[in-house]
């Protein structure tokens, strides 16, 4: 986030979770997500995640 990113996602297959970082917000953790979106930063972006 220090590099100017507004949205970032860290996929951790070992823990079966994704950490979502948003500018000026506390990171959120999602367990076993099936899809990630670009939210308002990239509204047309969607990443489908197969079960790991």
C-alpha positions in Angstrom: 0.0 0.0 0.0 3.0 2.3 0.5 3.6 2.1 -3.3 0.3 3.8 -4.0 -1.9 0.7 -4.5 -5.6 1.1 -3.7 -6.5 -2.6 -3.6 -4.4 -5.7 -3.2 -5.1 -9.4 -2.6 -2.7 -12.0 -1.2 -3.8 -15.6 -2.0 -2.6 -18.1 0.6 -3.5 -21.7 -0.6 -2.0 -23.4 2.4 -4.4 -21.6 4.8 -7.2 -21.6 2.2 -7.7 -17.8 2.6 -7.2 -14.5 0.8 -6.1 -11.3 2.6 -7.6 -8.2 1.0 -5.9 -4.9 1.6 -7.6 -1.6 0.8 -6.2 1.9 1.0 -6.8 3.4 4.4 -8.6 0.4 5.8 -7.8 -2.6 8.0 -6.9 -5.7 6.0 -9.8 -8.2 5.7 -9.4 -12.0 5.5 -11.7 -14.2 3.5 -11.7 -18.0 4.1 -12.3 -20.3 1.1 -13.4 -17.5 -1.4 -14.6 -18.6 -4.8 -14.3 -15.2 -6.5 -12.4 -12.0 -6.0 -13.6 -8.7 -7.5 -11.9 -5.5 -8.3 -14.5 -3.7 -6.2 -14.8 0.1 -7.1 -11.1 0.2 -8.1 -11.5 -2.1 -11.1 -15.3 -2.6 -11.4 -15.1 -5.0 -14.4 -12.4 -7.3 -12.9 -13.3 -10.6 -11.5 -11.1 -13.6 -10.6 -12.6 -17.0 -10.1 -10.8 -19.2 -7.7 -11.1 -23.0 -7.9 -11.2 -24.8 -4.6 -7.6 -25.5 -3.5 
